[in-house]
Amino acid sequence: MAKALSIAGMVVGGLLAFTFLADLAVGIPFGGQQMLMDIGFLASGALLCYLGWNAFRDAK
């Protein structure tokens, strides 16, 4: 169960990071209105991916 939850966290973090990277680079899906928000959510998604990967390695 711990591995499944850590994989789910990595997937959600990856989708979050990809969404806001696309908004930062191209302006899709949110129109690129606030660059600081995009950078903050991109960092949050990357951190969630890292934490999920770290938990996946520790799960037995």
PDB file of N, CA, C and O in Angstrom:
ATOM      1  N   MET A   1       0.817  -1.189   0.000  1.00  0.00           N
ATOM      2  CA  MET A   1       0.000   0.000   0.000  1.00  0.00           C
ATOM      3  C   MET A   1       0.865   1.260   0.000  1.00  0.00           C
ATOM      4  O   MET A   1       0.518   2.251  -0.643  1.00  0.00           O
ATOM      5  N   ALA A   2       1.981   1.226   0.712  1.00  0.00           N
ATOM      6  CA  ALA A   2       2.857   2.396   0.767  1.00  0.00           C
ATOM      7  C   ALA A   2       3.457   2.700  -0.601  1.00  0.00           C
ATOM      8  O   ALA A   2       3.601   3.863  -0.977  1.00  0.00           O
ATOM      9  N   LYS A   3       3.806   1.651  -1.343  1.00  0.00           N
ATOM     10  CA  LYS A   3       4.364   1.883  -2.679  1.00  0.00           C
ATOM     11  C   LYS A   3       3.327   2.470  -3.625  1.00  0.00           C
ATOM     12  O   LYS A   3       3.644   3.334  -4.442  1.00  0.00           O
ATOM     13  N   ALA A   4       2.093   2.003  -3.515  1.00  0.00           N
ATOM     14  CA  ALA A   4       1.038   2.525  -4.389  1.00  0.00           C
ATOM     15  C   ALA A   4       0.772   3.997  -4.099  1.00  0.00           C
ATOM     16  O   ALA A   4       0.585   4.784  -5.028  1.00  0.00           O
ATOM     17  N   LEU A   5       0.753   4.378  -2.831  1.00  0.00           N
ATOM     18  CA  LEU A   5       0.523   5.776  -2.491  1.00  0.00           C
ATOM     19  C   LEU A   5       1.687   6.654  -2.912  1.00  0.00           C
ATOM     20  O   LEU A   5       1.479   7.796  -3.322  1.00  0.00           O
ATOM     21  N   SER A   6       2.904   6.147  -2.819  1.00  0.00           N
ATOM     22  CA  SER A   6       4.044   6.955  -3.251  1.00  0.00           C
ATOM     23  C   SER A   6       4.061   7.101  -4.773  1.00  0.00           C
ATOM     24  O   SER A   6       4.444   8.152  -5.286  1.00  0.00           O
ATOM     25  N   ILE A   7       3.657   6.075  -5.488  1.00  0.00           N
ATOM     26  CA  ILE A   7       3.551   6.182  -6.946  1.00  0.00           C
ATOM     27  C   ILE A   7       2.459   7.175  -7.320  1.00  0.00           C
ATOM     28  O   ILE A   7       2.630   7.966  -8.248  1.00  0.00           O
ATOM     29  N   ALA A   8       1.338   7.141  -6.607  1.00  0.00           N
ATOM     30  CA  ALA A   8       0.267   8.100  -6.866  1.00  0.00           C
ATOM     31  C   ALA A   8       0.740   9.528  -6.604  1.00  0.00           C
ATOM     32  O   ALA A   8       0.388  10.445  -7.346  1.00  0.00           O
ATOM     33  N   GLY A   9       1.529   9.717  -5.563  1.00  0.00           N
ATOM     34  CA  GLY A   9       2.081  11.036  -5.276  1.00  0.00           C
ATOM     35  C   GLY A   9       3.014  11.511  -6.375  1.00  0.00           C
ATOM     36  O   GLY A   9       3.002  12.686  -6.743  1.00  0.00           O
ATOM     37  N   MET A  10       3.824  10.596  -6.899  1.00  0.00           N
ATOM     38  CA  MET A  10       4.722  10.967  -7.998  1.00  0.00           C
ATOM     39  C   MET A  10       3.940  11.333  -9.254  1.00  0.00           C
ATOM     40  O   MET A  10       4.306  12.271  -9.963  1.00  0.00           O
ATOM     41  N   VAL A  11       2.873  10.603  -9.529  1.00  0.00           N
ATOM     42  CA  VAL A  11       2.057  10.888 -10.713  1.00  0.00           C
ATOM     43  C   VAL A  11       1.383  12.253 -10.578  1.00  0.00           C
ATOM     44  O   VAL A  11       1.391  13.049 -11.517  1.00  0.00           O
ATOM     45  N   VAL A  12       0.804  12.520  -9.419  1.00  0.00           N
ATOM     46  CA  VAL A  12       0.141  13.803  -9.200  1.00  0.00           C
ATOM     47  C   VAL A  12       1.157  14.947  -9.276  1.00  0.00           C
ATOM     48  O   VAL A  12       0.887  15.983  -9.883  1.00  0.00           O
ATOM     49  N   GLY A  13       2.320  14.753  -8.660  1.00  0.00           N
ATOM     50  CA  GLY A  13       3.356  15.776  -8.722  1.00  0.00           C
ATOM     51  C   GLY A  13       3.850  16.020 -10.136  1.00  0.00           C
ATOM     52  O   GLY A  13       4.101  17.161 -10.524  1.00  0.00           O
ATOM     53  N   GLY A  14       3.989  14.950 -10.904  1.00  0.00           N
ATOM     54  CA  GLY A  14       4.404  15.090 -12.294  1.00  0.00           C
ATOM     55  C   GLY A  14       3.380  15.819 -13.134  1.00  0.00           C
ATOM     56  O   GLY A  14       3.735  16.665 -13.955  1.00  0.00           O
ATOM     57  N   LEU A  15       2.112  15.499 -12.938  1.00  0.00           N
ATOM     58  CA  LEU A  15       1.055  16.203 -13.672  1.00  0.00           C
ATOM     59  C   LEU A  15       0.994  17.669 -13.284  1.00  0.00           C
ATOM     60  O   LEU A  15       0.794  18.534 -14.136  1.00  0.00           O
ATOM     61  N   LEU A  16       1.165  17.947 -12.010  1.00  0.00           N
ATOM     62  CA  LEU A  16       1.163  19.330 -11.537  1.00  0.00           C
ATOM     63  C   LEU A  16       2.334  20.100 -12.140  1.00  0.00           C
ATOM     64  O   LEU A  16       2.166  21.217 -12.628  1.00  0.00           O
ATOM     65  N   ALA A  17       3.513  19.499 -12.104  1.00  0.00           N
ATOM     66  CA  ALA A  17       4.696  20.158 -12.651  1.00  0.00           C
ATOM     67  C   ALA A  17       4.563  20.354 -14.163  1.00  0.00           C
ATOM     68  O   ALA A  17       4.917  21.412 -14.682  1.00  0.00           O
ATOM     69  N   PHE A  18       4.060  19.349 -14.866  1.00  0.00           N
ATOM     70  CA  PHE A  18       3.906  19.458 -16.309  1.00  0.00           C
ATOM     71  C   PHE A  18       2.899  20.539 -16.689  1.00  0.00           C
ATOM     72  O   PHE A  18       3.121  21.306 -17.626  1.00  0.00           O
ATOM     73  N   THR A  19       1.792  20.591 -15.953  1.00  0.00           N
ATOM     74  CA  THR A  19       0.756  21.589 -16.246  1.00  0.00           C
ATOM     75  C   THR A  19       1.290  23.003 -16.112  1.00  0.00           C
ATOM     76  O   THR A  19       1.070  23.842 -16.985  1.00  0.00           O
ATOM     77  N   PHE A  20       1.993  23.268 -15.020  1.00  0.00           N
ATOM     78  CA  PHE A  20       2.463  24.621 -14.808  1.00  0.00           C
ATOM     79  C   PHE A  20       3.720  24.939 -15.611  1.00  0.00           C
ATOM     80  O   PHE A  20       3.998  26.110 -15.870  1.00  0.00           O
ATOM     81  N   LEU A  21       4.482  23.931 -16.008  1.00  0.00           N
ATOM     82  CA  LEU A  21       5.586  24.167 -16.935  1.00  0.00           C
ATOM     83  C   LEU A  21       5.039  24.547 -18.305  1.00  0.00           C
ATOM     84  O   LEU A  21       5.576  25.434 -18.968  1.00  0.00           O
ATOM     85  N   ALA A  22       3.977  23.880 -18.727  1.00  0.00           N
ATOM     86  CA  ALA A  22       3.348  24.225 -20.001  1.00  0.00           C
ATOM     87  C   ALA A  22       2.757  25.631 -19.951  1.00  0.00           C
ATOM     88  O   ALA A  22       2.833  26.373 -20.931  1.00  0.00           O
ATOM     89  N   ASP A  23       2.171  25.997 -18.815  1.00  0.00           N
ATOM     90  CA  ASP A  23       1.616  27.341 -18.699  1.00  0.00           C
ATOM     91  C   ASP A  23       2.724  28.383 -18.705  1.00  0.00           C
ATOM     92  O   ASP A  23       2.554  29.468 -19.260  1.00  0.00           O
ATOM     93  N   LEU A  24       3.838  28.066 -18.102  1.00  0.00           N
ATOM     94  CA  LEU A  24       4.967  28.998 -18.067  1.00  0.00           C
ATOM     95  C   LEU A  24       5.594  29.156 -19.449  1.00  0.00           C
ATOM     96  O   LEU A  24       5.951  30.265 -19.846  1.00  0.00           O
ATOM     97  N   ALA A  25       5.727  28.059 -20.179  1.00  0.00           N
ATOM     98  CA  ALA A  25       6.411  28.098 -21.470  1.00  0.00           C
ATOM     99  C   ALA A  25       5.509  28.565 -22.610  1.00  0.00           C
ATOM    100  O   ALA A  25       5.925  29.382 -23.433  1.00  0.00           O
ATOM    101  N   VAL A  26       4.292  28.059 -22.664  1.00  0.00           N
ATOM    102  CA  VAL A  26       3.432  28.288 -23.814  1.00  0.00           C
ATOM    103  C   VAL A  26       2.235  29.173 -23.489  1.00  0.00           C
ATOM    104  O   VAL A  26       1.708  29.851 -24.371  1.00  0.00           O
ATOM    105  N   GLY A  27       1.804  29.171 -22.231  1.00  0.00           N
ATOM    106  CA  GLY A  27       0.625  29.937 -21.858  1.00  0.00           C
ATOM    107  C   GLY A  27      -0.653  29.134 -21.877  1.00  0.00           C
ATOM    108  O   GLY A  27      -1.745  29.693 -21.767  1.00  0.00           O
ATOM    109  N   ILE A  28      -0.527  27.827 -22.017  1.00  0.00           N
ATOM    110  CA  ILE A  28      -1.697  26.947 -22.017  1.00  0.00           C
ATOM    111  C   ILE A  28      -1.604  26.081 -20.778  1.00  0.00           C
ATOM    112  O   ILE A  28      -0.521  25.529 -20.583  1.00  0.00           O
ATOM    113  N   PRO A  29      -2.538  25.893 -19.957  1.00  0.00           N
ATOM    114  CA  PRO A  29      -3.980  26.075 -20.017  1.00  0.00           C
ATOM    115  C   PRO A  29      -4.493  27.333 -19.325  1.00  0.00           C
ATOM    116  O   PRO A  29      -5.675  27.646 -19.465  1.00  0.00           O
ATOM    117  N   PHE A  30      -3.679  28.057 -18.597  1.00  0.00           N
ATOM    118  CA  PHE A  30      -4.185  29.181 -17.807  1.00  0.00           C
ATOM    119  C   PHE A  30      -3.880  30.540 -18.419  1.00  0.00           C
ATOM    120  O   PHE A  30      -4.187  31.562 -17.806  1.00  0.00           O
ATOM    121  N   GLY A  31      -3.306  30.584 -19.566  1.00  0.00           N
ATOM    122  CA  GLY A  31      -3.047  31.838 -20.245  1.00  0.00           C
ATOM    123  C   GLY A  31      -1.795  32.553 -19.801  1.00  0.00           C
ATOM    124  O   GLY A  31      -1.558  33.685 -20.225  1.00  0.00           O
ATOM    125  N   GLY A  32      -0.987  31.936 -18.964  1.00  0.00           N
ATOM    126  CA  GLY A  32       0.271  32.537 -18.541  1.00  0.00           C
ATOM    127  C   GLY A  32       0.108  33.852 -17.803  1.00  0.00           C
ATOM    128  O   GLY A  32       0.936  34.749 -17.959  1.00  0.00           O
ATOM    129  N   GLN A  33      -0.927  33.988 -17.012  1.00  0.00           N
ATOM    130  CA  GLN A  33      -1.234  35.254 -16.354  1.00  0.00           C
ATOM    131  C   GLN A  33      -0.202  35.636 -15.287  1.00  0.00           C
ATOM    132  O   GLN A  33       0.283  36.767 -15.274  1.00  0.00           O
ATOM    133  N   GLN A  34       0.131  34.710 -14.404  1.00  0.00           N
ATOM    134  CA  GLN A  34       1.023  35.036 -13.295  1.00  0.00           C
ATOM    135  C   GLN A  34       2.225  34.093 -13.297  1.00  0.00           C
ATOM    136  O   GLN A  34       2.103  32.905 -12.998  1.00  0.00           O
ATOM    137  N   MET A  35       3.374  34.642 -13.637  1.00  0.00           N
ATOM    138  CA  MET A  35       4.581  33.829 -13.745  1.00  0.00           C
ATOM    139  C   MET A  35       5.034  33.321 -12.377  1.00  0.00           C
ATOM    140  O   MET A  35       5.524  32.197 -12.271  1.00  0.00           O
ATOM    141  N   LEU A  36       4.878  34.123 -11.340  1.00  0.00           N
ATOM    142  CA  LEU A  36       5.303  33.714 -10.007  1.00  0.00           C
ATOM    143  C   LEU A  36       4.489  32.522  -9.506  1.00  0.00           C
ATOM    144  O   LEU A  36       5.031  31.634  -8.848  1.00  0.00           O
ATOM    145  N   MET A  37       3.210  32.498  -9.809  1.00  0.00           N
ATOM    146  CA  MET A  37       2.363  31.370  -9.443  1.00  0.00           C
ATOM    147  C   MET A  37       2.811  30.108 -10.183  1.00  0.00           C
ATOM    148  O   MET A  37       2.869  29.029  -9.593  1.00  0.00           O
ATOM    149  N   ASP A  38       3.125  30.242 -11.469  1.00  0.00           N
ATOM    150  CA  ASP A  38       3.594  29.096 -12.244  1.00  0.00           C
ATOM    151  C   ASP A  38       4.882  28.529 -11.666  1.00  0.00           C
ATOM    152  O   ASP A  38       5.026  27.311 -11.554  1.00  0.00           O
ATOM    153  N   ILE A  39       5.808  29.385 -11.302  1.00  0.00           N
ATOM    154  CA  ILE A  39       7.078  28.932 -10.746  1.00  0.00           C
ATOM    155  C   ILE A  39       6.868  28.252  -9.395  1.00  0.00           C
ATOM    156  O   ILE A  39       7.491  27.230  -9.108  1.00  0.00           O
ATOM    157  N   GLY A  40       5.990  28.818  -8.567  1.00  0.00           N
ATOM    158  CA  GLY A  40       5.708  28.227  -7.259  1.00  0.00           C
ATOM    159  C   GLY A  40       5.079  26.847  -7.365  1.00  0.00           C
ATOM    160  O   GLY A  40       5.486  25.920  -6.665  1.00  0.00           O
ATOM    161  N   PHE A  41       4.092  26.708  -8.235  1.00  0.00           N
ATOM    162  CA  PHE A  41       3.450  25.410  -8.397  1.00  0.00           C
ATOM    163  C   PHE A  41       4.367  24.412  -9.106  1.00  0.00           C
ATOM    164  O   PHE A  41       4.286  23.212  -8.845  1.00  0.00           O
ATOM    165  N   LEU A  42       5.225  24.884  -9.986  1.00  0.00           N
ATOM    166  CA  LEU A  42       6.204  24.003 -10.625  1.00  0.00           C
ATOM    167  C   LEU A  42       7.170  23.447  -9.590  1.00  0.00           C
ATOM    168  O   LEU A  42       7.485  22.258  -9.607  1.00  0.00           O
ATOM    169  N   ALA A  43       7.637  24.300  -8.695  1.00  0.00           N
ATOM    170  CA  ALA A  43       8.525  23.845  -7.617  1.00  0.00           C
ATOM    171  C   ALA A  43       7.793  22.892  -6.677  1.00  0.00           C
ATOM    172  O   ALA A  43       8.380  21.916  -6.208  1.00  0.00           O
ATOM    173  N   SER A  44       6.527  23.162  -6.398  1.00  0.00           N
ATOM    174  CA  SER A  44       5.745  22.278  -5.528  1.00  0.00           C
ATOM    175  C   SER A  44       5.555  20.902  -6.164  1.00  0.00           C
ATOM    176  O   SER A  44       5.663  19.882  -5.483  1.00  0.00           O
ATOM    177  N   GLY A  45       5.275  20.872  -7.453  1.00  0.00           N
ATOM    178  CA  GLY A  45       5.123  19.595  -8.144  1.00  0.00           C
ATOM    179  C   GLY A  45       6.418  18.805  -8.179  1.00  0.00           C
ATOM    180  O   GLY A  45       6.415  17.585  -8.011  1.00  0.00           O
ATOM    181  N   ALA A  46       7.532  19.506  -8.401  1.00  0.00           N
ATOM    182  CA  ALA A  46       8.824  18.829  -8.415  1.00  0.00           C
ATOM    183  C   ALA A  46       9.171  18.289  -7.021  1.00  0.00           C
ATOM    184  O   ALA A  46       9.717  17.193  -6.896  1.00  0.00           O
ATOM    185  N   LEU A  47       8.855  19.056  -5.986  1.00  0.00           N
ATOM    186  CA  LEU A  47       9.096  18.599  -4.621  1.00  0.00           C
ATOM    187  C   LEU A  47       8.229  17.397  -4.284  1.00  0.00           C
ATOM    188  O   LEU A  47       8.698  16.469  -3.625  1.00  0.00           O
ATOM    189  N   LEU A  48       6.975  17.392  -4.719  1.00  0.00           N
ATOM    190  CA  LEU A  48       6.096  16.254  -4.489  1.00  0.00           C
ATOM    191  C   LEU A  48       6.608  15.017  -5.208  1.00  0.00           C
ATOM    192  O   LEU A  48       6.532  13.915  -4.664  1.00  0.00           O
ATOM    193  N   CYS A  49       7.128  15.177  -6.417  1.00  0.00           N
ATOM    194  CA  CYS A  49       7.725  14.042  -7.134  1.00  0.00           C
ATOM    195  C   CYS A  49       8.927  13.491  -6.382  1.00  0.00           C
ATOM    196  O   CYS A  49       9.082  12.277  -6.249  1.00  0.00           O
ATOM    197  N   TYR A  50       9.768  14.379  -5.896  1.00  0.00           N
ATOM    198  CA  TYR A  50      10.944  13.933  -5.154  1.00  0.00           C
ATOM    199  C   TYR A  50      10.542  13.204  -3.864  1.00  0.00           C
ATOM    200  O   TYR A  50      11.100  12.154  -3.544  1.00  0.00           O
ATOM    201  N   LEU A  51       9.591  13.754  -3.137  1.00  0.00           N
ATOM    202  CA  LEU A  51       9.166  13.125  -1.893  1.00  0.00           C
ATOM    203  C   LEU A  51       8.515  11.767  -2.144  1.00  0.00           C
ATOM    204  O   LEU A  51       8.712  10.831  -1.370  1.00  0.00           O
ATOM    205  N   GLY A  52       7.740  11.658  -3.224  1.00  0.00           N
ATOM    206  CA  GLY A  52       7.162  10.369  -3.582  1.00  0.00           C
ATOM    207  C   GLY A  52       8.222   9.354  -3.965  1.00  0.00           C
ATOM    208  O   GLY A  52       8.125   8.184  -3.597  1.00  0.00           O
ATOM    209  N   TRP A  53       9.228   9.792  -4.697  1.00  0.00           N
ATOM    210  CA  TRP A  53      10.323   8.899  -5.083  1.00  0.00           C
ATOM    211  C   TRP A  53      11.125   8.456  -3.860  1.00  0.00           C
ATOM    212  O   TRP A  53      11.512   7.293  -3.753  1.00  0.00           O
ATOM    213  N   ASN A  54      11.367   9.378  -2.950  1.00  0.00           N
ATOM    214  CA  ASN A  54      12.109   9.051  -1.737  1.00  0.00           C
ATOM    215  C   ASN A  54      11.316   8.072  -0.864  1.00  0.00           C
ATOM    216  O   ASN A  54      11.898   7.146  -0.299  1.00  0.00           O
ATOM    217  N   ALA A  55      10.012   8.263  -0.748  1.00  0.00           N
ATOM    218  CA  ALA A  55       9.174   7.345   0.017  1.00  0.00           C
ATOM    219  C   ALA A  55       9.092   5.981  -0.675  1.00  0.00           C
ATOM    220  O   ALA A  55       9.030   4.948  -0.008  1.00  0.00           O
ATOM    221  N   PHE A  56       9.093   5.977  -2.004  1.00  0.00           N
ATOM    222  CA  PHE A  56       9.059   4.713  -2.745  1.00  0.00           C
ATOM    223  C   PHE A  56      10.321   3.892  -2.491  1.00  0.00           C
ATOM    224  O   PHE A  56      10.261   2.670  -2.356  1.00  0.00           O
ATOM    225  N   ARG A  57      11.454   4.569  -2.429  1.00  0.00           N
ATOM    226  CA  ARG A  57      12.708   3.863  -2.151  1.00  0.00           C
ATOM    227  C   ARG A  57      12.736   3.300  -0.732  1.00  0.00           C
ATOM    228  O   ARG A  57      13.310   2.235  -0.504  1.00  0.00           O
ATOM    229  N   ASP A  58      12.126   3.999   0.222  1.00  0.00           N
ATOM    230  CA  ASP A  58      12.141   3.552   1.607  1.00  0.00           C
ATOM    231  C   ASP A  58      11.105   2.490   1.915  1.00  0.00           C
ATOM    232  O   ASP A  58      11.255   1.761   2.896  1.00  0.00           O
ATOM    233  N   ALA A  59      10.052   2.378   1.104  1.00  0.00           N
ATOM    234  CA  ALA A  59       8.991   1.403   1.348  1.00  0.00           C
ATOM    235  C   ALA A  59       9.509  -0.010   1.093  1.00  0.00           C
ATOM    236  O   ALA A  59      10.264  -0.256   0.153  1.00  0.00           O
ATOM    237  N   LYS A  60       9.092  -0.908   1.940  1.00  0.00           N
ATOM    238  CA  LYS A  60       9.534  -2.302   1.789  1.00  0.00           C
ATOM    239  C   LYS A  60       8.413  -3.213   1.420  1.00  0.00           C
ATOM    240  O   LYS A  60       8.622  -4.415   1.257  1.00  0.00           O
TER     241      LYS A  60
END
